Amino acid sequence: MLFLVAVFNYFDRQSLSVVVPRMQAELHFSDMAYGHIVSMFLLASAFAYALSGFLCDRLGTRRSMALFVGFWSLAEAATAFAFSVGALAVTRFCLGLGEPGLWVAAPKAVGEVMEPSKRSLGVGIYTAGATFGAIIAIPVILAVTTHLPWRVIFLFDGAAGLLWTPIWLYLYRDPTPKPSVTATRGTLMGLLRLRATWIFLISRGITDSVWYFYLFWFPKYLTSERGLSTAGLSRCGWIVYLAAGLGTVFGGYTSGVLIRRGSAPGAAYRTVMLFSAIAVLVSPLTALSASLAWALVFACVVAFAQMCWLTNLTAALLEVFPADQVGKAAGLVAAGSGFGGMLSSELIASFVSHGGYTPVFCMMGILHLIAIALLWKTLPTRICVMEPAS
């Protein structure tokens, strides 16, 4: 169920980037305006991530997940009725308010039902749903909108999420809380005083910018810079998202194997993340390659490594923070993703409008190395809750 709803989640996110050339022609807005619309989505996401963690811990995984999915599905359907740039920005802002809840509730669900050695793989499997959604989005949306008005794709997307919600409510049950004399009651200020919260937040904000680029801008890059037609985009534009999907499962599986062989979780996670950071260094070659085929190869390497990284970063939260604070902590950390993505979207829009895509690919190549340097001592060979920052 988590895999399936993650498919819907990223299909909904990807829908606008696929039809945006036709939307731009109809509504008459520039790439810079498109960047602002993406920023509105990410701004809403940043605030929603922080708030959804508290909702998730308060309502429980079952009810909060249904609330999040139902809300964002209605927002996605409403995009079909956006006949101005302002209305489009509002609907994507509402989408941004709802979608982040999945990525807060999902790791909490994994923590509730899976043993520690399998959690990273569990995170990888449902995260693979996101990349699978991105894979099928391009060919499916183009196929549907070739025969039907492009606006109907938003109605289809919204309906899928609304149909998923009652099935989730029927199948999932929150576990019975176990009494514990050491249980803590996490507060916002308490979590913000933890050094680990800030390190995870900043690292997530820095590195998620890479994934947001591939989600919101890479299809436009292939058509505007590499000269792909709509048919060409349908044939090969999905390949990079397939690589990302493989990265989620590989990243989760690899760290799980290391843990089962005796490695401490923190050591296993940071080992996989280090190799991911090294692999992302090939990013500039995507723009510098004369051949489209090689550009796609390097893009696939980056997407694969990015999702290996993200899977292990998410799984690490389950080890660093107590169970009763995971929802809140995941939300605050993911808020860094929204703010980082929003700032990067504005930078990307400016680069694309004035300097092209090459500086963007170069910038993305070093972000994971910066983040792994921050995280290295936060993921020691023995995981424990971090001390408050002085």
C-alpha positions as CSV (number, residue, x, y, z in Angstrom):
1,M,0.0,0.0,0.0
2,L,2.9,2.4,0.7
3,F,4.5,1.6,-2.6
4,L,1.3,2.2,-4.4
5,V,0.5,5.5,-2.8
6,A,4.1,6.6,-3.4
7,V,3.5,5.9,-7.1
8,F,0.4,8.2,-7.0
9,N,2.4,10.8,-5.1
10,Y,5.1,11.2,-7.6
11,F,2.8,10.8,-10.6
12,D,0.9,13.8,-9.2
13,R,4.1,15.8,-8.8
14,Q,5.4,14.8,-12.3
15,S,2.1,15.6,-14.1
16,L,2.7,19.3,-14.3
17,S,6.3,19.1,-15.6
18,V,5.2,16.8,-18.4
19,V,2.3,19.0,-19.6
20,V,3.8,22.4,-18.7
21,P,4.9,23.3,-22.3
22,R,1.2,23.1,-23.4
23,M,0.1,24.9,-20.2
24,Q,2.7,27.6,-20.9
25,A,1.4,28.1,-24.4
26,E,-2.2,28.3,-23.2
27,L,-1.7,30.5,-20.1
28,H,1.3,32.5,-21.5
29,F,3.9,32.2,-18.7
30,S,7.7,32.0,-18.9
31,D,10.2,29.5,-17.5
32,M,10.9,32.0,-14.6
33,A,7.2,31.9,-13.8
34,Y,7.2,28.2,-13.9
35,G,10.1,28.3,-11.4
36,H,8.0,30.4,-9.1
37,I,5.1,27.9,-9.3
38,V,7.4,25.1,-8.4
39,S,8.7,27.2,-5.5
40,M,5.2,27.7,-4.3
41,F,4.7,24.0,-4.1
42,L,8.0,23.5,-2.3
43,L,7.3,26.4,0.1
44,A,4.0,24.7,1.1
45,S,5.9,21.4,1.4
46,A,8.4,22.9,3.8
47,F,5.8,24.0,6.2
48,A,3.6,20.9,5.7
49,Y,6.5,18.6,6.5
50,A,7.0,20.2,9.9
51,L,3.3,20.3,10.8
52,S,2.5,16.8,9.4
53,G,5.0,15.2,11.8
54,F,3.0,16.5,14.8
55,L,-0.3,15.5,13.2
56,C,1.1,12.0,12.5
57,D,2.2,11.5,16.1
58,R,-1.1,12.9,17.4
59,L,-3.6,11.1,15.1
60,G,-1.6,7.9,14.5
61,T,-0.3,6.5,11.2
62,R,-3.6,5.2,9.9
63,R,-5.8,8.3,10.2
64,S,-3.1,10.8,9.4
65,M,-2.1,9.0,6.2
66,A,-5.8,9.0,5.0
67,L,-6.0,12.7,5.7
68,F,-2.9,13.5,3.8
69,V,-3.7,11.4,0.7
70,G,-7.3,12.6,0.6
71,F,-6.3,16.3,0.8
72,W,-3.6,16.2,-1.9
73,S,-5.7,14.1,-4.2
74,L,-8.4,16.8,-4.1
75,A,-5.7,19.5,-4.8
76,E,-4.4,17.5,-7.8
77,A,-7.9,17.2,-9.2
78,A,-8.4,20.9,-8.8
79,T,-5.4,21.7,-11.0
80,A,-7.6,20.7,-14.0
81,F,-9.7,23.8,-13.3
82,A,-6.8,26.3,-13.1
83,F,-7.3,28.7,-16.0
84,S,-4.8,31.4,-14.8
85,V,-1.3,31.4,-13.5
86,G,-2.5,32.5,-10.1
87,A,-5.0,29.7,-9.8
88,L,-2.3,27.2,-10.9
89,A,0.0,28.5,-8.2
90,V,-2.8,28.1,-5.6
91,T,-3.6,24.5,-6.6
92,R,0.1,23.5,-6.6
93,F,0.5,25.2,-3.2
94,C,-2.4,23.1,-1.9
95,L,-0.8,20.0,-3.4
96,G,2.4,20.9,-1.5
97,L,0.4,21.1,1.7
98,G,-0.8,17.5,1.4
99,E,1.8,15.5,-0.3
100,P,4.6,15.7,2.3
101,G,2.5,13.9,4.9
102,L,3.2,10.6,3.1
103,W,6.9,10.9,3.6
104,V,6.4,11.5,7.4
105,A,3.8,8.8,8.0
106,A,5.5,6.1,5.8
107,P,8.8,5.8,7.8
108,K,6.7,5.8,11.0
109,A,4.7,2.9,9.6
110,V,7.9,1.0,8.7
111,G,9.2,1.6,12.2
112,E,5.9,0.2,13.7
113,V,5.9,-3.0,11.7
114,M,9.4,-4.0,10.7
115,E,12.5,-5.1,12.7
116,P,15.6,-2.9,12.5
117,S,17.6,-5.0,10.0
118,K,14.8,-4.8,7.5
119,R,13.8,-1.1,7.9
120,S,16.2,0.3,5.4
121,L,14.9,-2.1,2.7
122,G,11.3,-1.3,3.7
123,V,12.1,2.4,3.2
124,G,13.7,1.5,-0.1
125,I,10.7,-0.4,-1.3
126,Y,8.1,2.3,-0.7
127,T,10.5,5.0,-2.0
128,A,10.8,2.9,-5.1
129,G,7.1,3.6,-5.6
130,A,8.0,7.3,-6.0
131,T,10.5,6.7,-8.7
132,F,8.2,4.2,-10.4
133,G,5.6,6.9,-10.4
134,A,8.1,9.2,-12.1
135,I,9.0,6.5,-14.6
136,I,5.4,5.8,-15.8
137,A,4.4,9.5,-15.6
138,I,6.0,10.6,-18.8
139,P,4.8,7.9,-21.2
140,V,1.4,7.5,-19.5
141,I,0.6,11.2,-19.4
142,L,1.8,11.8,-23.0
143,A,-0.3,8.8,-24.1
144,V,-3.4,10.0,-22.3
145,T,-3.1,13.6,-23.4
146,T,-2.5,12.6,-27.0
147,H,-6.1,11.4,-27.2
148,L,-7.8,13.5,-24.5
149,P,-7.5,17.1,-23.3
150,W,-4.3,17.5,-21.2
151,R,-6.3,18.8,-18.2
152,V,-8.0,15.4,-17.6
153,I,-4.8,13.9,-16.4
154,F,-5.1,15.8,-13.2
155,L,-8.6,14.4,-12.7
156,F,-7.4,10.9,-13.2
157,D,-4.5,11.4,-10.7
158,G,-6.8,12.8,-8.0
159,A,-9.3,10.0,-8.4
160,A,-6.6,7.3,-7.9
161,G,-5.7,8.7,-4.5
162,L,-9.3,9.0,-3.4
163,L,-9.9,5.4,-4.3
164,W,-6.8,4.3,-2.4
165,T,-7.8,6.0,0.9
166,P,-10.7,3.7,2.1
167,I,-8.6,0.6,1.3
168,W,-5.8,1.9,3.5
169,L,-8.3,2.6,6.3
170,Y,-9.6,-0.9,6.0
171,L,-6.2,-2.7,5.9
172,Y,-3.9,-0.8,8.3
173,R,-4.2,-0.8,12.1
174,D,-2.1,1.3,14.4
175,P,-0.1,-0.9,16.8
176,T,-1.1,-0.9,20.5
177,P,1.3,1.4,22.3
178,K,3.7,-0.4,24.6
179,P,4.0,1.1,28.1
180,S,7.4,2.4,28.9
181,V,8.8,4.3,31.9
182,T,11.4,5.9,29.6
183,A,8.9,7.2,27.0
184,T,9.5,10.8,26.2
185,R,7.1,13.5,25.0
186,G,8.9,15.3,22.2
187,T,8.2,19.0,21.7
188,L,9.1,21.2,18.8
189,M,11.7,23.2,20.9
190,G,13.1,20.0,22.3
191,L,13.8,18.6,18.9
192,L,15.1,21.9,17.6
193,R,17.7,21.9,20.5
194,L,19.1,18.6,19.2
195,R,22.2,19.0,17.1
196,A,21.1,15.9,15.0
197,T,17.9,17.6,14.0
198,W,19.8,20.5,12.4
199,I,22.4,18.4,10.7
200,F,19.8,16.1,9.2
201,L,17.7,19.0,8.1
202,I,20.5,20.9,6.4
203,S,21.8,17.7,4.8
204,R,18.4,16.8,3.4
205,G,17.8,20.3,2.2
206,I,21.2,20.4,0.3
207,T,20.9,17.0,-1.3
208,D,17.2,16.8,-2.1
209,S,17.7,19.7,-4.5
210,V,19.2,17.2,-6.9
211,W,16.1,15.0,-6.9
212,Y,13.8,18.0,-7.3
213,F,15.8,19.1,-10.4
214,Y,15.3,15.7,-12.0
215,L,11.7,15.7,-11.1
216,F,10.7,19.2,-12.2
217,W,13.3,20.3,-14.7
218,F,15.0,17.3,-16.4
219,P,12.1,16.7,-18.9
220,K,12.4,20.3,-19.9
221,Y,16.2,20.0,-20.2
222,L,15.8,17.0,-22.6
223,T,13.4,18.9,-24.8
224,S,14.9,22.3,-24.8
225,E,18.7,21.5,-24.6
226,R,18.9,18.0,-26.1
227,G,16.2,18.6,-28.8
228,L,14.0,15.6,-27.9
229,S,10.6,15.6,-29.4
230,T,7.5,14.6,-27.4
231,A,7.8,11.1,-28.9
232,G,11.5,11.0,-28.0
233,L,10.8,12.1,-24.4
234,S,8.2,9.3,-24.1
235,R,10.7,6.7,-25.4
236,C,13.7,7.6,-23.1
237,G,12.8,10.3,-20.6
238,W,11.7,7.7,-18.1
239,I,15.1,5.9,-18.0
240,V,16.6,8.2,-15.3
241,Y,13.7,7.5,-13.0
242,L,14.1,3.8,-13.5
243,A,17.7,4.2,-12.3
244,A,16.5,6.2,-9.3
245,G,14.0,3.4,-8.4
246,L,16.8,0.8,-8.6
247,G,18.8,3.0,-6.3
248,T,16.2,3.1,-3.6
249,V,16.0,-0.7,-3.4
250,F,19.8,-1.2,-3.8
251,G,20.6,1.4,-1.1
252,G,18.2,-0.2,1.4
253,Y,19.3,-3.7,0.6
254,T,23.0,-2.9,0.8
255,S,22.9,-1.3,4.2
256,G,20.6,-4.1,5.4
257,V,23.2,-6.7,4.4
258,L,25.9,-4.7,6.2
259,I,23.8,-4.6,9.4
260,R,23.0,-8.3,9.2
261,R,26.7,-9.0,8.9
262,G,27.4,-7.2,12.2
263,S,27.8,-3.6,11.2
264,A,26.2,-1.0,13.5
265,P,23.3,0.7,11.6
266,G,25.0,4.1,11.7
267,A,28.2,2.7,10.2
268,A,26.2,0.9,7.5
269,Y,24.2,3.9,6.5
270,R,27.1,6.3,6.3
271,T,29.1,3.7,4.2
272,V,26.4,3.5,1.6
273,M,26.0,7.3,1.7
274,L,29.7,7.9,1.2
275,F,29.8,5.8,-2.0
276,S,26.6,7.6,-3.2
277,A,28.3,11.0,-2.6
278,I,31.3,9.9,-4.7
279,A,29.1,8.6,-7.5
280,V,27.3,12.0,-7.8
281,L,30.5,13.6,-8.7
282,V,29.9,12.6,-12.4
283,S,27.0,15.1,-12.5
284,P,28.8,17.8,-14.7
285,L,29.4,15.2,-17.4
286,T,25.7,15.0,-18.0
287,A,25.8,18.5,-19.4
288,L,29.3,18.3,-21.0
289,S,28.6,15.1,-22.9
290,A,28.1,15.7,-26.6
291,S,26.1,12.5,-26.9
292,L,22.5,12.2,-25.6
293,A,23.1,8.6,-24.8
294,W,26.1,9.4,-22.5
295,A,24.2,12.3,-21.0
296,L,21.5,9.9,-20.0
297,V,24.0,7.4,-18.6
298,F,25.6,10.0,-16.3
299,A,22.1,11.3,-15.3
300,C,21.2,7.7,-14.4
301,V,24.3,7.3,-12.2
302,V,23.4,10.5,-10.4
303,A,19.7,9.6,-9.9
304,F,20.7,6.1,-8.7
305,A,23.2,7.5,-6.2
306,Q,20.8,10.2,-5.0
307,M,18.1,7.6,-4.1
308,C,20.6,5.3,-2.4
309,W,21.5,8.3,-0.3
310,L,18.0,9.3,0.5
311,T,16.9,5.8,1.5
312,N,19.7,5.5,4.0
313,L,19.3,9.0,5.3
314,T,15.6,8.3,6.0
315,A,16.3,5.0,7.6
316,A,18.9,6.6,9.9
317,L,16.1,8.7,11.5
318,L,14.6,5.5,12.9
319,E,17.8,4.8,14.8
320,V,18.6,8.3,15.9
321,F,15.3,9.4,17.3
322,P,13.0,7.7,19.8
323,A,9.8,6.0,18.3
324,D,7.5,8.6,19.9
325,Q,9.4,11.4,18.2
326,V,10.0,9.8,14.8
327,G,7.0,11.5,13.1
328,K,8.0,15.0,14.4
329,A,11.7,14.5,13.6
330,A,11.0,13.2,10.1
331,G,8.7,16.2,9.5
332,L,11.3,18.7,10.7
333,V,14.1,17.1,8.7
334,A,11.9,16.9,5.6
335,A,11.1,20.6,6.0
336,G,14.7,21.1,5.0
337,S,13.9,19.3,1.8
338,G,11.1,21.8,1.0
339,F,13.1,24.9,1.8
340,G,16.2,23.6,0.0
341,G,14.1,22.6,-3.0
342,M,12.4,26.0,-3.0
343,L,15.7,27.9,-3.0
344,S,17.3,25.6,-5.6
345,S,14.2,26.0,-7.9
346,E,14.7,29.8,-7.9
347,L,18.4,29.3,-8.6
348,I,17.8,26.8,-11.3
349,A,15.2,29.1,-12.9
350,S,17.7,32.0,-12.9
351,F,20.5,29.8,-14.3
352,V,18.3,28.4,-17.1
353,S,17.0,31.8,-18.0
354,H,20.4,33.5,-18.1
355,G,23.2,30.9,-18.2
356,G,21.9,27.5,-19.3
357,Y,21.9,24.2,-17.5
358,T,25.7,23.5,-17.3
359,P,26.2,25.4,-14.0
360,V,23.3,23.5,-12.5
361,F,24.8,20.1,-13.2
362,C,28.2,21.3,-11.9
363,M,26.6,22.6,-8.6
364,M,24.8,19.3,-8.1
365,G,28.0,17.4,-8.3
366,I,29.4,18.6,-4.9
367,L,26.3,18.8,-2.7
368,H,26.4,15.3,-1.3
369,L,30.1,15.6,-0.3
370,I,29.2,18.7,1.7
371,A,26.3,16.8,3.3
372,I,28.3,13.6,4.1
373,A,31.0,15.8,5.9
374,L,28.2,17.2,8.1
375,L,26.7,13.8,8.8
376,W,29.8,11.8,9.4
377,K,30.0,12.2,13.1
378,T,26.2,12.3,13.5
379,L,26.1,8.7,12.3
380,P,28.7,7.1,14.5
381,T,29.4,3.4,14.7
382,R,27.0,3.3,17.7
383,I,23.7,5.1,17.0
384,C,22.2,7.0,19.9
385,V,20.1,10.1,20.4
386,M,22.2,13.2,19.8
387,E,23.0,15.6,22.5
388,P,21.5,19.1,22.4
389,A,23.5,21.7,20.6
390,S,25.3,24.1,23.0
